[in-house]
Amino acid sequence: MSPTGTVIDQIPPEALLADYPPPMAELAERLRRVVRDAVPEALERVRTGWRIIGYDVPVGRRRTVFFAWIMPEARHVHLGFPKGILLADHQGLLSGNGITKQARWLTADVPDDIDADLFAEYTREAAALSSLSPAERFARLLDREVAADARR
């Protein structure tokens, strides 16, 4: 049920993935396993308006925070992070810089694009960052800016 009291229809992720070519549905299933293995406490649900599989992590007793998504498309599948700008991206794999303010994502076109250990590392970090306060997130951004300036 939504905060307004209306019933929200939930569809299973498999129903969402059935609308995509089988190779993309298989990639999405692999990414689902990565997320489940990396953050077992994550809550998975389809967000029909966005056509994504979204993941929330419990924060406190009654609250959850959205920390990741899987977005299938006809030619590839994204594993994304709403606060991805905060993630350490030492290998430069995250897309989204210059496209969105905060979101970043990994893209898989073929099964070999998914490095399960590396993708799990990004996913665990995103889950951990989701519980930071706005002040802590801002401090993290400032630290990264200072470090970037020092490298220049």
Phi and psi in degrees as GROMACS dihedral restraints (atoms count N, CA, C in turn):
[ dihedral_restraints ]
;  ai    aj    ak    al  type     phi  dphi    fc
    3     4     5     6     1   -80.9    20    10
    4     5     6     7     1   167.5    20    10
    6     7     8     9     1   -59.0    20    10
    7     8     9    10     1   -23.6    20    10
    9    10    11    12     1   -85.8    20    10
   10    11    12    13     1    -3.0    20    10
   12    13    14    15     1    93.8    20    10
   13    14    15    16     1     0.2    20    10
   15    16    17    18     1   -85.4    20    10
   16    17    18    19     1   150.7    20    10
   18    19    20    21     1   -79.0    20    10
   19    20    21    22     1   132.2    20    10
   21    22    23    24     1  -102.3    20    10
   22    23    24    25     1   121.9    20    10
   24    25    26    27     1   -75.1    20    10
   25    26    27    28     1   126.0    20    10
   27    28    29    30     1  -100.8    20    10
   28    29    30    31     1   133.7    20    10
   30    31    32    33     1  -114.3    20    10
   31    32    33    34     1   147.2    20    10
   33    34    35    36     1   -71.7    20    10
   34    35    36    37     1   150.5    20    10
   36    37    38    39     1   -54.9    20    10
   37    38    39    40     1   -34.9    20    10
   39    40    41    42     1   -60.6    20    10
   40    41    42    43     1   -34.5    20    10
   42    43    44    45     1   -67.5    20    10
   43    44    45    46     1   -40.5    20    10
   45    46    47    48     1   -63.3    20    10
   46    47    48    49     1   -45.7    20    10
   48    49    50    51     1   -68.7    20    10
   49    50    51    52     1   -22.4    20    10
   51    52    53    54     1   -63.1    20    10
   52    53    54    55     1   -19.6    20    10
   54    55    56    57     1   -82.0    20    10
   55    56    57    58     1    -1.6    20    10
   57    58    59    60     1  -114.3    20    10
   58    59    60    61     1   158.8    20    10
   60    61    62    63     1   -56.2    20    10
   61    62    63    64     1   143.3    20    10
   63    64    65    66     1   -50.5    20    10
   64    65    66    67     1   -40.7    20    10
   66    67    68    69     1   -62.2    20    10
   67    68    69    70     1   -34.6    20    10
   69    70    71    72     1   -74.8    20    10
   70    71    72    73     1   -37.1    20    10
   72    73    74    75     1   -62.8    20    10
   73    74    75    76     1   -38.2    20    10
   75    76    77    78     1   -66.8    20    10
   76    77    78    79     1   -40.6    20    10
   78    79    80    81     1   -61.0    20    10
   79    80    81    82     1   -44.2    20    10
   81    82    83    84     1   -61.7    20    10
   82    83    84    85     1   -39.7    20    10
   84    85    86    87     1   -63.3    20    10
   85    86    87    88     1   -40.2    20    10
   87    88    89    90     1   -62.7    20    10
   88    89    90    91     1   -40.6    20    10
   90    91    92    93     1   -67.8    20    10
   91    92    93    94     1   -35.3    20    10
   93    94    95    96     1   -59.4    20    10
   94    95    96    97     1   -42.7    20    10
   96    97    98    99     1   -63.5    20    10
   97    98    99   100     1   -41.1    20    10
   99   100   101   102     1   -58.4    20    10
  100   101   102   103     1   -48.0    20    10
  102   103   104   105     1   -65.0    20    10
  103   104   105   106     1   -46.2    20    10
  105   106   107   108     1   -61.5    20    10
  106   107   108   109     1   -40.7    20    10
  108   109   110   111     1   -70.3    20    10
  109   110   111   112     1   -37.7    20    10
  111   112   113   114     1   -74.3    20    10
  112   113   114   115     1   -38.6    20    10
  114   115   116   117     1  -134.9    20    10
  115   116   117   118     1    79.0    20    10
  117   118   119   120     1   -59.4    20    10
  118   119   120   121     1   -26.8    20    10
  120   121   122   123     1   -81.3    20    10
  121   122   123   124     1    -3.4    20    10
  123   124   125   126     1   -63.4    20    10
  124   125   126   127     1   143.6    20    10
  126   127   128   129     1  -100.6    20    10
  127   128   129   130     1   125.3    20    10
  129   130   131   132     1  -105.3    20    10
  130   131   132   133     1   134.4    20    10
  132   133   134   135     1  -157.2    20    10
  133   134   135   136     1   149.8    20    10
  135   136   137   138     1   -79.0    20    10
  136   137   138   139     1   132.1    20    10
  138   139   140   141     1  -104.2    20    10
  139   140   141   142     1    96.3    20    10
  141   142   143   144     1   -62.6    20    10
  142   143   144   145     1   -35.0    20    10
  144   145   146   147     1   -63.1    20    10
  145   146   147   148     1   -34.0    20    10
  147   148   149   150     1   -96.1    20    10
  148   149   150   151     1   -12.2    20    10
  150   151   152   153     1    58.0    20    10
  151   152   153   154     1    47.9    20    10
  153   154   155   156     1  -129.3    20    10
  154   155   156   157     1   163.5    20    10
  156   157   158   159     1  -100.5    20    10
  157   158   159   160     1   114.5    20    10
  159   160   161   162     1  -101.9    20    10
  160   161   162   163     1   153.4    20    10
  162   163   164   165     1  -127.3    20    10
  163   164   165   166     1   130.8    20    10
  165   166   167   168     1  -117.8    20    10
  166   167   168   169     1   149.3    20    10
  168   169   170   171     1  -116.7    20    10
  169   170   171   172     1   136.7    20    10
  171   172   173   174     1   -64.7    20    10
  172   173   174   175     1   134.9    20    10
  174   175   176   177     1  -130.3    20    10
  175   176   177   178     1   110.2    20    10
  177   178   179   180     1    78.1    20    10
  178   179   180   181     1  -164.9    20    10
  180   181   182   183     1   -83.1    20    10
  181   182   183   184     1   -32.1    20    10
  183   184   185   186     1  -127.2    20    10
  184   185   186   187     1    11.1    20    10
  186   187   188   189     1  -126.4    20    10
  187   188   189   190     1   146.8    20    10
  189   190   191   192     1  -127.7    20    10
  190   191   192   193     1   157.2    20    10
  192   193   194   195     1  -129.4    20    10
  193   194   195   196     1   132.2    20    10
  195   196   197   198     1   -69.4    20    10
  196   197   198   199     1   123.7    20    10
  198   199   200   201     1  -128.2    20    10
  199   200   201   202     1   -13.9    20    10
  201   202   203   204     1  -158.5    20    10
  202   203   204   205     1   160.8    20    10
  204   205   206   207     1  -147.3    20    10
  205   206   207   208     1   156.7    20    10
  207   208   209   210     1  -118.0    20    10
  208   209   210   211     1   122.8    20    10
  210   211   212   213     1  -120.7    20    10
  211   212   213   214     1   103.6    20    10
  213   214   215   216     1   -77.7    20    10
  214   215   216   217     1   146.8    20    10
  216   217   218   219     1  -135.9    20    10
  217   218   219   220     1   175.0    20    10
  219   220   221   222     1   -65.2    20    10
  220   221   222   223     1   -28.5    20    10
  222   223   224   225     1  -116.0    20    10
  223   224   225   226     1   -11.9    20    10
  225   226   227   228     1  -163.1    20    10
  226   227   228   229     1   176.4    20    10
  228   229   230   231     1  -134.7    20    10
  229   230   231   232     1   137.2    20    10
  231   232   233   234     1  -106.1    20    10
  232   233   234   235     1   142.5    20    10
  234   235   236   237     1  -110.7    20    10
  235   236   237   238     1   110.9    20    10
  237   238   239   240     1  -118.0    20    10
  238   239   240   241     1   163.6    20    10
  240   241   242   243     1  -137.7    20    10
  241   242   243   244     1   116.9    20    10
  243   244   245   246     1   -58.5    20    10
  244   245   246   247     1   -32.0    20    10
  246   247   248   249     1  -109.3    20    10
  247   248   249   250     1    36.2    20    10
  249   250   251   252     1   -60.8    20    10
  250   251   252   253     1   -22.8    20    10
  252   253   254   255     1   -59.5    20    10
  253   254   255   256     1   -23.9    20    10
  255   256   257   258     1   -84.4    20    10
  256   257   258   259     1   -11.8    20    10
  258   259   260   261     1   -75.4    20    10
  259   260   261   262     1   143.1    20    10
  261   262   263   264     1   -71.0    20    10
  262   263   264   265     1   124.7    20    10
  264   265   266   267     1  -127.7    20    10
  265   266   267   268     1    63.6    20    10
  267   268   269   270     1   -61.9    20    10
  268   269   270   271     1   -27.0    20    10
  270   271   272   273     1   -94.5    20    10
  271   272   273   274     1    -2.9    20    10
  273   274   275   276     1    67.5    20    10
  274   275   276   277     1    34.1    20    10
  276   277   278   279     1   -89.0    20    10
  277   278   279   280     1   -20.0    20    10
  279   280   281   282     1   -76.6    20    10
  280   281   282   283     1   134.2    20    10
  282   283   284   285     1   -98.3    20    10
  283   284   285   286     1   163.0    20    10
  285   286   287   288     1   122.3    20    10
  286   287   288   289     1   -18.7    20    10
  288   289   290   291     1   -63.0    20    10
  289   290   291   292     1   127.5    20    10
  291   292   293   294     1    86.1    20    10
  292   293   294   295     1    -8.7    20    10
  294   295   296   297     1  -105.7    20    10
  295   296   297   298     1   -44.2    20    10
  297   298   299   300     1  -128.5    20    10
  298   299   300   301     1   159.0    20    10
  300   301   302   303     1   -71.9    20    10
  301   302   303   304     1   -43.9    20    10
  303   304   305   306     1  -124.4    20    10
  304   305   306   307     1   -34.4    20    10
  306   307   308   309     1   -70.0    20    10
  307   308   309   310     1   143.9    20    10
  309   310   311   312     1  -140.1    20    10
  310   311   312   313     1   157.7    20    10
  312   313   314   315     1  -152.8    20    10
  313   314   315   316     1   157.6    20    10
  315   316   317   318     1  -104.1    20    10
  316   317   318   319     1   145.7    20    10
  318   319   320   321     1  -123.7    20    10
  319   320   321   322     1   135.3    20    10
  321   322   323   324     1  -120.6    20    10
  322   323   324   325     1   125.0    20    10
  324   325   326   327     1   -99.4    20    10
  325   326   327   328     1   -31.6    20    10
  327   328   329   330     1  -139.5    20    10
  328   329   330   331     1   161.7    20    10
  330   331   332   333     1   -54.2    20    10
  331   332   333   334     1   -36.7    20    10
  333   334   335   336     1   -66.3    20    10
  334   335   336   337     1   -14.6    20    10
  336   337   338   339     1   -72.1    20    10
  337   338   339   340     1   -17.1    20    10
  339   340   341   342     1   -94.8    20    10
  340   341   342   343     1   104.7    20    10
  342   343   344   345     1   -92.0    20    10
  343   344   345   346     1    98.2    20    10
  345   346   347   348     1   -55.5    20    10
  346   347   348   349     1   -42.0    20    10
  348   349   350   351     1   -65.9    20    10
  349   350   351   352     1   -44.4    20    10
  351   352   353   354     1   -67.5    20    10
  352   353   354   355     1   -44.9    20    10
  354   355   356   357     1   -62.8    20    10
  355   356   357   358     1   -36.4    20    10
  357   358   359   360     1   -65.7    20    10
  358   359   360   361     1   -36.9    20    10
  360   361   362   363     1   -61.3    20    10
  361   362   363   364     1   -47.0    20    10
  363   364   365   366     1   -60.0    20    10
  364   365   366   367     1   -42.7    20    10
  366   367   368   369     1   -65.3    20    10
  367   368   369   370     1   -44.4    20    10
  369   370   371   372     1   -62.5    20    10
  370   371   372   373     1   -42.2    20    10
  372   373   374   375     1   -64.5    20    10
  373   374   375   376     1   -41.8    20    10
  375   376   377   378     1   -61.4    20    10
  376   377   378   379     1   -41.3    20    10
  378   379   380   381     1   -63.7    20    10
  379   380   381   382     1   -43.1    20    10
  381   382   383   384     1   -65.0    20    10
  382   383   384   385     1   -40.7    20    10
  384   385   386   387     1   -68.7    20    10
  385   386   387   388     1   -24.7    20    10
  387   388   389   390     1   -64.4    20    10
  388   389   390   391     1   -21.9    20    10
  390   391   392   393     1   -92.3    20    10
  391   392   393   394     1     0.9    20    10
  393   394   395   396     1   -69.2    20    10
  394   395   396   397     1   147.1    20    10
  396   397   398   399     1   -73.7    20    10
  397   398   399   400     1   163.5    20    10
  399   400   401   402     1   -56.1    20    10
  400   401   402   403     1   -38.7    20    10
  402   403   404   405     1   -64.8    20    10
  403   404   405   406     1   -40.5    20    10
  405   406   407   408     1   -66.9    20    10
  406   407   408   409     1   -38.3    20    10
  408   409   410   411     1   -64.7    20    10
  409   410   411   412     1   -42.2    20    10
  411   412   413   414     1   -63.2    20    10
  412   413   414   415     1   -43.2    20    10
  414   415   416   417     1   -61.2    20    10
  415   416   417   418     1   -39.4    20    10
  417   418   419   420     1   -64.1    20    10
  418   419   420   421     1   -42.1    20    10
  420   421   422   423     1   -62.8    20    10
  421   422   423   424     1   -42.3    20    10
  423   424   425   426     1   -62.1    20    10
  424   425   426   427     1   -42.6    20    10
  426   427   428   429     1   -59.1    20    10
  427   428   429   430     1   -40.9    20    10
  429   430   431   432     1   -68.1    20    10
  430   431   432   433     1   -38.3    20    10
  432   433   434   435     1   -63.9    20    10
  433   434   435   436     1   -43.3    20    10
  435   436   437   438     1   -62.1    20    10
  436   437   438   439     1   -43.8    20    10
  438   439   440   441     1   -63.7    20    10
  439   440   441   442     1   -41.2    20    10
  441   442   443   444     1   -64.7    20    10
  442   443   444   445     1   -41.6    20    10
  444   445   446   447     1   -63.2    20    10
  445   446   447   448     1   -38.0    20    10
  447   448   449   450     1   -66.5    20    10
  448   449   450   451     1   -30.3    20    10
  450   451   452   453     1   -77.3    20    10
  451   452   453   454     1   -18.2    20    10
